[in-house]
């Protein structure tokens, strides 16, 4: 039955074995446990390890317990909001927290969101943590350069001059090709930026300006990195034997995106069969 039934357990609410069993089923049942049990470190650790947000029901002193809070964070980055103010303002602890869950930066003290070392550690763990950095860091070209080198996704949250920097955009797409979708419009039309992005992740050609999906050189680079990028190119190039051969040699399942004429082409079919017989289900035999 639901562990939440603990609230109706009467005297059994004081039975440690009953409470422990309830927490294993429904960690949020901690809120129905007697106050003294919400102060029991082992019980709370058991609960927050299964549901980090159960920390909200722990005794106040345990919300200042580093091990308990880190265990909660390991399960859910949102748990930091229920930690004590003392921990959320503690630089050493927040450094440990963001290394476990980068997005826990969201609940750190404002001054720590300005700390380059802490924010960079958060971004290294989760590029999306960049959104919680102070605006001063998100617009600092030197810091954003370091951030995108750690995670290209950080480009999405860059501001001001940092967002309009080609060097930063290049660093981002080299680290994570998919960050091309977050680049400024001018850079999604920049051949150097797009080429660097598709070499890292062929599928991002879908985020490039239309002219690159018609450009044989760029398409060959894309399908050479990920054959399935063939689905994003113009029909003329889906009917190009050289392009299709490059795609199916990288990923035989790319055959499904080839023009019908090439789905029955002997050379293409042989290339597919050589790599993966099962992909012949996409052939027109």
C-alpha positions as CSV (number, residue, x, y, z in Angstrom):
1,X,0.0,0.0,0.0
2,X,1.0,3.6,-0.3
3,X,3.6,4.8,2.3
4,X,1.5,7.9,2.6
5,X,-1.0,5.8,4.6
6,X,1.5,6.4,7.5
7,X,-0.7,9.3,8.6
8,X,-3.5,6.9,9.4
9,X,-1.3,4.4,11.2
10,X,-2.1,5.6,14.7
11,X,0.3,4.3,17.4
12,X,2.3,2.4,14.6
13,X,3.6,5.8,13.5
14,X,6.0,5.5,16.4
15,X,7.3,2.1,15.3
16,X,10.6,2.7,13.5
17,X,10.2,-0.4,11.3
18,X,6.8,0.8,10.1
19,X,8.1,4.2,9.3
20,X,11.1,2.8,7.5
21,X,8.9,0.6,5.4
22,X,6.6,3.5,4.6
23,X,9.5,5.7,3.5
24,X,10.8,3.0,1.1
25,X,7.4,3.0,-0.6
26,X,6.8,6.8,-0.4
27,X,9.7,8.9,0.8
28,X,7.4,12.0,1.2
29,X,5.6,10.1,4.0
30,X,8.4,11.5,6.1
31,X,6.1,14.4,6.7
32,X,3.7,12.1,8.7
33,X,6.5,10.6,10.8
34,X,6.7,11.8,14.5
35,X,9.1,14.8,15.0
36,X,11.7,12.7,16.7
37,X,11.9,10.3,13.7
38,X,12.3,13.2,11.4
39,X,15.4,14.0,13.4
40,X,16.8,10.5,12.9
41,X,19.7,10.8,10.5
42,X,19.5,7.3,9.1
43,X,15.8,7.5,8.4
44,X,16.1,10.8,6.7
45,X,19.0,9.6,4.6
46,X,17.0,6.7,3.5
47,X,14.1,9.0,2.5
48,X,16.2,11.7,0.7
49,X,18.2,9.0,-1.2
50,X,14.9,7.9,-2.8
51,X,13.3,11.4,-3.2
52,X,15.6,14.4,-2.6
53,X,12.6,16.6,-2.1
54,X,11.7,14.7,1.1
55,X,14.4,16.9,2.7
56,X,11.7,19.5,3.2
57,X,10.2,17.3,5.9
58,X,13.4,16.6,7.7
59,X,14.2,18.2,11.1
60,X,15.9,21.6,10.9
61,X,19.3,20.4,12.1
62,X,19.4,17.8,9.3
63,X,18.8,20.4,6.7
64,X,22.2,21.7,7.8
65,X,23.8,18.3,7.6
66,X,26.2,18.3,4.6
67,X,26.0,14.5,4.0
68,X,22.2,14.5,4.2
69,X,21.8,17.5,1.8
70,X,24.3,16.1,-0.7
71,X,22.5,12.8,-0.7
72,X,19.2,14.7,-1.4
73,X,20.9,16.6,-4.2
74,X,22.3,13.5,-5.8
75,X,18.6,12.4,-6.2
76,X,17.1,15.8,-7.1
77,X,18.9,19.1,-7.7
78,X,15.8,21.0,-6.5
79,X,16.5,19.7,-3.0
80,X,19.0,22.5,-2.3
81,X,16.1,24.9,-1.8
82,X,15.2,23.0,1.4
83,X,18.8,23.2,2.8
84,X,19.6,25.6,5.5
85,X,20.6,29.2,4.7
86,X,23.9,28.4,6.4
87,X,24.7,25.8,3.7
88,X,23.4,27.8,0.8
89,X,25.7,30.6,1.7
90,X,28.7,28.4,2.4
91,X,31.2,28.5,-0.5
92,X,32.9,25.2,0.2
93,X,29.6,23.4,0.5
94,X,28.1,25.0,-2.7
95,X,31.2,24.0,-4.6
96,X,30.6,20.4,-3.5
97,X,26.9,20.7,-4.4
98,X,27.3,22.0,-7.9
99,X,29.8,19.2,-8.6
100,X,27.1,16.8,-7.7
101,X,24.3,18.6,-9.5
102,X,25.3,21.7,-11.5
103,X,21.7,23.1,-11.7
104,X,21.6,23.3,-7.9
105,X,23.4,26.6,-8.5
106,X,19.9,28.0,-8.8
107,X,19.5,28.0,-5.0
108,X,22.9,29.2,-4.0
109,X,23.4,32.5,-2.4
110,X,23.5,35.4,-4.9
111,X,27.1,36.2,-4.2
112,X,28.1,32.7,-5.1
113,X,26.4,33.0,-8.5
114,X,29.0,35.6,-9.1
115,X,31.9,33.3,-8.2
116,X,33.6,32.2,-11.4
117,X,35.1,29.0,-9.9
118,X,31.7,27.9,-8.6
119,X,29.8,28.7,-11.7
120,X,32.4,27.0,-13.9
121,X,32.2,23.9,-11.8
122,X,28.4,23.9,-12.2
123,X,28.6,24.3,-15.9
124,X,31.2,21.5,-16.2
125,X,28.6,19.2,-14.5
126,X,25.6,20.6,-16.4
127,X,25.9,23.2,-19.1
128,X,22.3,24.4,-18.4
129,X,23.5,25.6,-15.0
130,X,24.8,28.7,-16.9
131,X,21.3,30.1,-16.8
132,X,21.6,30.6,-13.0
133,X,24.9,32.5,-13.1
134,X,24.9,36.2,-12.4
135,X,24.3,38.4,-15.5
136,X,27.8,39.8,-15.0
137,X,29.3,36.4,-15.7
138,X,26.9,35.6,-18.6
139,X,28.1,38.7,-20.4
140,X,31.8,38.4,-19.5
141,X,33.6,37.3,-22.7
142,X,36.5,35.7,-20.8
143,X,34.3,33.7,-18.5
144,X,31.8,32.6,-21.3
145,X,34.8,31.4,-23.3
146,X,35.8,29.1,-20.4
147,X,32.2,28.1,-19.9
148,X,31.5,27.0,-23.5
149,X,34.8,25.1,-23.6
150,X,33.5,23.1,-20.7
151,X,30.0,22.8,-22.2
152,X,28.8,24.2,-25.5
153,X,25.3,24.3,-24.1
154,X,26.4,27.3,-22.0
155,X,26.2,29.4,-25.2
156,X,22.4,29.4,-24.9
157,X,22.7,31.6,-21.9
158,X,25.4,34.0,-23.0
159,X,24.5,37.7,-23.1
160,X,25.8,40.9,-24.7
161,X,29.2,40.9,-26.3
162,X,29.7,37.3,-25.3
163,X,26.8,36.2,-27.5
164,X,28.0,38.1,-30.5
165,X,31.6,36.7,-30.3
166,X,32.5,34.4,-33.1
167,X,35.4,33.0,-31.1
168,X,33.0,32.0,-28.3
169,X,30.5,30.5,-30.8
170,X,33.3,28.5,-32.5
171,X,34.5,27.1,-29.1
172,X,30.9,26.2,-28.3
173,X,30.1,24.3,-31.5
174,X,33.5,22.5,-31.4
175,X,32.6,21.3,-27.9
176,X,29.0,20.5,-28.7
177,X,27.8,20.8,-32.2
178,X,24.2,21.0,-31.1
179,X,24.9,24.4,-29.6
180,X,24.6,25.8,-33.1
181,X,20.9,26.0,-32.5
182,X,21.6,28.6,-29.8
183,X,24.0,30.7,-31.9
184,X,23.1,34.1,-33.2
185,X,21.5,34.1,-36.6
186,X,24.6,35.5,-38.3
187,X,26.7,32.6,-37.1
188,X,24.2,30.0,-38.3
189,X,24.9,31.4,-41.7
190,X,28.7,31.5,-41.2
191,X,30.4,28.7,-43.2
192,X,33.2,28.3,-40.7
193,X,30.9,28.0,-37.7
194,X,28.5,25.6,-39.4
195,X,31.3,23.4,-40.8
196,X,32.8,23.1,-37.3
197,X,29.4,22.2,-35.8
198,X,28.5,19.5,-38.4
199,X,31.9,17.9,-38.0
200,X,31.1,17.5,-34.3
201,X,27.5,16.5,-34.8
202,X,26.2,15.9,-38.3
203,X,22.5,16.2,-37.2
204,X,22.9,19.9,-36.4
205,X,22.8,20.7,-40.1
206,X,19.1,21.0,-39.4
207,X,19.8,24.1,-37.4
208,X,22.0,25.7,-40.1
209,X,20.7,28.2,-42.7
210,X,19.0,26.6,-45.7
211,X,21.9,27.1,-48.0
212,X,24.1,24.6,-46.1
213,X,21.5,21.9,-46.5
214,X,21.9,22.4,-50.3
215,X,25.7,22.5,-50.2
216,X,27.3,19.2,-51.1
217,X,30.5,19.8,-49.2
218,X,28.6,20.6,-45.9
219,X,26.2,17.7,-46.4
220,X,29.1,15.3,-47.0
221,X,30.7,16.5,-43.7
222,X,27.4,16.1,-41.9
223,X,26.5,12.6,-43.1
224,X,30.1,11.5,-42.7
225,X,29.8,12.3,-39.0
226,X,26.2,11.0,-38.7
227,X,24.6,9.2,-41.6
228,X,21.1,10.0,-40.3
229,X,21.7,13.7,-41.1
230,X,20.7,12.7,-44.6
231,X,17.1,13.3,-43.5
232,X,17.7,17.0,-43.2
233,X,19.2,17.7,-46.6
234,X,17.5,18.7,-49.8
235,X,16.0,16.0,-52.0
236,X,18.6,16.6,-54.7
237,X,21.3,15.5,-52.4
238,X,19.2,12.6,-51.1
239,X,19.4,11.4,-54.7
240,X,23.2,11.9,-54.9
241,X,25.0,8.5,-54.9
242,X,28.2,9.9,-53.3
243,X,26.3,11.5,-50.5
244,X,24.1,8.5,-49.9
245,X,27.0,6.1,-49.9
246,X,28.8,8.3,-47.3
247,X,25.7,8.3,-45.2
248,X,25.0,4.6,-45.3
249,X,28.6,3.7,-44.6
250,X,28.4,5.8,-41.5
251,X,25.0,4.5,-40.5
252,X,23.2,1.9,-42.7
253,X,19.8,3.0,-41.5
254,X,20.3,6.3,-43.4
255,X,19.1,4.3,-46.4
256,X,15.5,5.1,-45.3
257,X,16.2,8.8,-46.2
258,X,17.7,8.1,-49.6
259,X,15.8,8.8,-52.8
260,X,13.8,5.8,-54.0
261,X,16.1,5.3,-56.9
262,X,19.1,4.8,-54.6
263,X,17.2,2.5,-52.3
264,X,17.3,0.0,-55.1
265,X,20.8,0.9,-56.4
266,X,23.1,-2.2,-56.3
267,X,26.2,-0.3,-55.1
268,X,24.2,1.4,-52.3
269,X,22.5,-1.9,-51.3
270,X,25.9,-3.7,-51.2
271,X,27.3,-1.0,-48.9
272,X,24.3,-1.3,-46.6
273,X,24.5,-5.1,-46.5
274,X,28.3,-4.9,-45.8
275,X,27.6,-2.8,-42.7
276,X,24.3,-4.1,-41.4
277,X,22.0,-6.6,-43.1
278,X,19.0,-5.6,-41.0
279,X,19.0,-2.1,-42.6
280,X,18.0,-3.7,-45.9
281,X,14.4,-3.4,-44.6
282,X,14.7,0.2,-46.0
283,X,15.7,-1.0,-49.5
284,X,13.3,-1.1,-52.4
285,X,14.0,-4.7,-53.6
